């Protein structure tokens, strides 16, 4: 961490890694965790953790035709 003495703002130095690139490499380029970690200079566990958080955020809903629908209900009356 660095701190600007003039304005007091704190920041981190170095290059930032766009973790969305991990997902793109993993999904579209079929790269393993180890290959991605070697390419970006981070550990394989970091790649695995970041991809897991992206997967948790994405829940694609694929519309499908419903053939059978079974509903189990209990009716207790209006009172």
N, CA, C and O of each residue as an XYZ file, in Angstrom:
316
protein
N       0.844     -1.180      0.000
C       0.000      0.000      0.000
C       0.889      1.243      0.000
O       1.940      1.283      0.640
N       0.441      2.234     -0.724
C       1.133      3.517     -0.761
C       0.156      4.603     -0.341
O      -1.057      4.441     -0.469
N       0.683      5.695      0.157
C      -0.153      6.809      0.581
C       0.435      8.102      0.032
O       1.626      8.374      0.181
N      -0.421      8.892     -0.605
C      -0.014     10.194     -1.113
C       0.039     11.164      0.062
O      -0.953     11.340      0.768
N       1.201     11.796      0.274
C       1.337     12.727      1.390
C       0.592     14.038      1.129
O       0.247     14.749      2.072
N       0.344     14.360     -0.132
C      -0.343     15.604     -0.464
C      -1.849     15.512     -0.190
O      -2.426     16.399      0.438
N      -2.482     14.425     -0.669
C      -3.941     14.331     -0.524
C      -4.387     13.262      0.461
O      -5.548     13.250      0.870
N      -3.481     12.357      0.854
C      -3.830     11.327      1.821
C      -4.476     10.095      1.211
O      -4.891      9.194      1.940
N      -4.570     10.039     -0.116
C      -5.196      8.895     -0.782
C      -4.284      7.678     -0.705
O      -3.074      7.797     -0.898
N      -4.856      6.503     -0.423
C      -4.097      5.268     -0.375
C      -4.352      4.467     -1.640
O      -5.466      4.465     -2.164
N      -3.330      3.790     -2.129
C      -3.477      2.986     -3.333
C      -2.424      1.888     -3.320
O      -1.478      1.918     -2.532
N      -2.607      0.937     -4.193
C      -1.668     -0.167     -4.337
C      -0.908      0.011     -5.636
O      -1.466      0.464     -6.635
N       0.333     -0.337     -5.619
C       1.147     -0.249     -6.820
C       1.079     -1.540     -7.617
O       0.459     -2.514     -7.188
N       1.713     -1.542     -8.770
C       1.786     -2.745     -9.590
C       0.654     -2.846    -10.584
O      -0.254     -2.015    -10.625
N       0.739     -3.887    -11.378
C      -0.272     -4.121    -12.412
C      -1.477     -4.841    -11.828
O      -1.334     -5.712    -10.970
N      -2.637     -4.481    -12.284
C      -3.875     -5.128    -11.852
C      -4.220     -6.252    -12.832
O      -4.026     -6.135    -14.042
N      -4.725     -7.315    -12.276
C      -5.157     -8.443    -13.098
C      -6.669     -8.391    -13.215
O      -7.372     -8.310    -12.208
N      -7.165     -8.436    -14.434
C      -8.595     -8.501    -14.674
C      -9.004     -9.971    -14.538
O      -8.704    -10.784    -15.412
N      -9.688    -10.307    -13.445
C     -10.008    -11.699    -13.175
C     -11.043    -12.257    -14.147
O     -11.219    -13.473    -14.224
N     -11.725    -11.400    -14.883
C     -12.624    -11.898    -15.924
C     -11.840    -12.601    -17.022
O     -12.378    -13.469    -17.709
N     -10.575    -12.236    -17.195
C      -9.734    -12.925    -18.170
C      -9.524    -14.382    -17.782
O      -9.408    -15.246    -18.652
N      -9.473    -14.664    -16.475
C      -9.357    -16.047    -16.023
C     -10.531    -16.866    -16.546
O     -10.358    -17.968    -17.066
N     -11.721    -16.305    -16.398
C     -12.934    -17.005    -16.827
C     -12.923    -17.222    -18.332
O     -13.266    -18.307    -18.801
N     -12.537    -16.217    -19.089
C     -12.483    -16.346    -20.550
C     -11.463    -17.400    -20.976
O     -11.729    -18.204    -21.869
N     -10.300    -17.392    -20.335
C      -9.278    -18.395    -20.651
C      -9.785    -19.802    -20.310
O      -9.583    -20.749    -21.069
N     -10.435    -19.915    -19.171
C     -10.922    -21.210    -18.698
C     -12.065    -21.729    -19.576
O     -12.087    -22.903    -19.947
N     -12.996    -20.862    -19.898
C     -14.200    -21.283    -20.610
C     -13.978    -21.431    -22.105
O     -14.324    -22.459    -22.687
N     -13.404    -20.412    -22.730
C     -13.313    -20.400    -24.188
C     -12.017    -21.008    -24.722
O     -12.027    -21.641    -25.778
N     -10.902    -20.826    -24.012
C      -9.624    -21.345    -24.497
C      -9.268    -22.697    -23.894
O      -8.223    -23.268    -24.206
N     -10.147    -23.211    -23.023
C      -9.987    -24.534    -22.407
C      -8.646    -24.685    -21.695
O      -7.984    -25.716    -21.818
N      -8.247    -23.651    -20.949
C      -6.998    -23.669    -20.210
C      -7.226    -24.252    -18.821
O      -8.301    -24.091    -18.245
N      -6.220    -24.927    -18.288
C      -6.307    -25.461    -16.930
C      -5.941    -24.371    -15.938
O      -5.428    -23.317    -16.316
N      -6.214    -24.638    -14.648
C      -5.851    -23.677    -13.606
C      -4.346    -23.412    -13.625
O      -3.908    -22.271    -13.481
N      -3.566    -24.464    -13.803
C      -2.113    -24.326    -13.794
C      -1.632    -23.499    -14.984
O      -0.730    -22.674    -14.834
N      -2.214    -23.705    -16.152
C      -1.817    -22.933    -17.338
C      -2.154    -21.453    -17.164
O      -1.368    -20.583    -17.539
N      -3.314    -21.178    -16.599
C      -3.710    -19.783    -16.367
C      -2.807    -19.152    -15.317
O      -2.403    -17.998    -15.459
N      -2.487    -19.900    -14.264
C      -1.631    -19.353    -13.210
C      -0.229    -19.050    -13.741
O       0.369    -18.042    -13.365
N       0.285    -19.894    -14.592
C       1.602    -19.639    -15.191
C       1.574    -18.410    -16.091
O       2.526    -17.631    -16.115
N       0.505    -18.242    -16.815
C       0.406    -17.119    -17.754
C       0.322    -15.776    -17.036
O       0.939    -14.803    -17.471
N      -0.435    -15.712    -15.942
C      -0.662    -14.438    -15.250
C       0.200    -14.262    -14.000
O       0.132    -13.216    -13.354
N       1.001    -15.253    -13.649
C       1.909    -15.121    -12.523
C       1.248    -15.138    -11.162
O       1.698    -14.454    -10.243
N       0.183    -15.913    -11.023
C      -0.490    -16.083     -9.734
C      -0.561    -17.573     -9.439
O      -0.261    -18.395    -10.305
N      -0.957    -17.924     -8.220
C      -1.036    -19.342     -7.864
C      -2.283    -19.980     -8.472
O      -3.255    -19.298     -8.797
N      -2.233    -21.294     -8.616
C      -3.370    -22.034     -9.165
C      -4.577    -21.938     -8.231
O      -5.719    -21.936     -8.690
N      -4.324    -21.859     -6.921
C      -5.450    -21.748     -5.980
C      -6.145    -20.393     -6.122
O      -7.358    -20.302     -5.934
N      -5.388    -19.334     -6.455
C      -5.997    -18.022     -6.692
C      -6.890    -18.084     -7.921
O      -8.003    -17.558     -7.913
N      -6.404    -18.722     -8.969
C      -7.207    -18.858    -10.193
C      -8.479    -19.632     -9.893
O      -9.565    -19.237    -10.319
N      -8.351    -20.725     -9.166
C      -9.512    -21.559     -8.826
C     -10.529    -20.776     -8.006
O     -11.732    -20.861     -8.253
N     -10.043    -20.015     -7.031
C     -10.931    -19.230     -6.173
C     -11.663    -18.144     -6.961
O     -12.863    -17.945     -6.772
N     -10.953    -17.445     -7.838
C     -11.572    -16.368     -8.620
C     -12.576    -16.919     -9.619
O     -13.631    -16.318     -9.822
N     -12.276    -18.038    -10.239
C     -13.227    -18.649    -11.178
C     -14.456    -19.134    -10.427
O     -15.571    -19.027    -10.938
N     -14.275    -19.664     -9.227
C     -15.416    -20.129     -8.429
C     -16.346    -18.975     -8.084
O     -17.565    -19.151     -8.094
N     -15.803    -17.795     -7.777
C     -16.669    -16.654     -7.463
C     -17.421    -16.187     -8.690
O     -18.565    -15.743     -8.584
N     -16.796    -16.279     -9.855
C     -17.479    -15.887    -11.089
C     -18.598    -16.873    -11.402
O     -19.679    -16.471    -11.832
N     -18.344    -18.156    -11.189
C     -19.364    -19.181    -11.445
C     -20.552    -18.986    -10.513
O     -21.696    -19.160    -10.934
N     -20.305    -18.628     -9.252
C     -21.391    -18.402     -8.299
C     -22.255    -17.217     -8.704
O     -23.460    -17.217     -8.456
N     -21.654    -16.212     -9.322
C     -22.405    -15.030     -9.754
C     -23.258    -15.322    -10.978
O     -24.294    -14.685    -11.172
N     -22.846    -16.262    -11.798
C     -23.543    -16.574    -13.051
C     -24.451    -17.780    -12.854
O     -23.984    -18.889    -12.594
N     -25.714    -17.555    -12.979
C     -26.679    -18.646    -12.969
C     -27.543    -18.512    -14.217
O     -28.655    -17.988    -14.157
N     -27.031    -18.986    -15.342
C     -27.807    -18.819    -16.566
C     -29.102    -19.625    -16.522
O     -29.109    -20.793    -16.135
N     -30.165    -18.999    -16.913
C     -31.465    -19.654    -16.969
C     -31.762    -19.957    -18.432
O     -31.848    -19.056    -19.266
N     -31.915    -21.222    -18.717
C     -32.183    -21.651    -20.086
C     -33.651    -22.043    -20.167
O     -34.062    -23.032    -19.560
N     -34.445    -21.280    -20.912
C     -35.864    -21.618    -21.027
C     -36.050    -22.979    -21.698
O     -35.415    -23.281    -22.709
N     -36.916    -23.777    -21.126
C     -37.195    -25.086    -21.685
C     -38.697    -25.333    -21.636
O     -39.405    -24.786    -20.791
N     -39.154    -26.144    -22.532
C     -40.560    -26.514    -22.580
C     -40.864    -27.487    -21.441
O     -40.133    -28.454    -21.227
N     -41.951    -27.219    -20.714
C     -42.362    -28.078    -19.615
C     -43.322    -29.119    -20.159
O     -44.353    -28.778    -20.739
N     -42.986    -30.387    -19.972
C     -43.833    -31.470    -20.458
C     -44.790    -31.909    -19.362
O     -45.984    -32.069    -19.618
N     -44.292    -32.106    -18.148
C     -45.112    -32.497    -17.021
C     -44.833    -31.555    -15.865
O     -43.690    -31.167    -15.623
N     -45.892    -31.192    -15.157
C     -45.743    -30.355    -13.980
C     -46.525    -31.014    -12.851
O     -47.737    -31.199    -12.964
N     -45.857    -31.363    -11.783
C     -46.473    -32.004    -10.635
C     -46.419    -31.037     -9.472
O     -45.342    -30.582     -9.087
N     -47.582    -30.717     -8.907
C     -47.659    -29.793     -7.786
C     -48.347    -30.506     -6.634
O     -49.446    -31.037     -6.790
N     -47.698    -30.516     -5.482
C     -48.257    -31.130     -4.283
C     -48.674    -29.990     -3.352
O     -47.832    -29.220     -2.890
N     -49.973    -29.886     -3.080
C     -50.463    -28.785     -2.250
C     -51.358    -29.313     -1.142
O     -51.856    -30.438     -1.190
N     -51.541    -28.464     -0.149
C     -52.478    -28.751      0.935
C     -53.364    -27.530      1.117
O     -52.863    -26.417      1.270
N     -54.667    -27.727      1.102
C     -55.619    -26.630      1.262
C     -56.234    -26.747      2.645
O     -56.845    -27.763      2.977
N     -56.071    -25.700      3.456
C     -56.602    -25.715      4.823
C     -57.901    -24.939      4.956
O     -58.420    -24.816      6.065
N     -58.423    -24.433      3.907
C     -59.672    -23.675      3.971
C     -59.418    -22.192      4.132
O     -58.271    -21.757      4.237
N     -60.505    -21.404      4.152
C     -60.354    -19.958      4.220
C     -60.142    -19.463      5.637
O     -59.660    -18.345      5.824
N     -60.480    -20.242      6.624
C     -60.345    -19.802      8.012
C     -59.107    -20.408      8.576
O     -58.783    -20.179      9.741
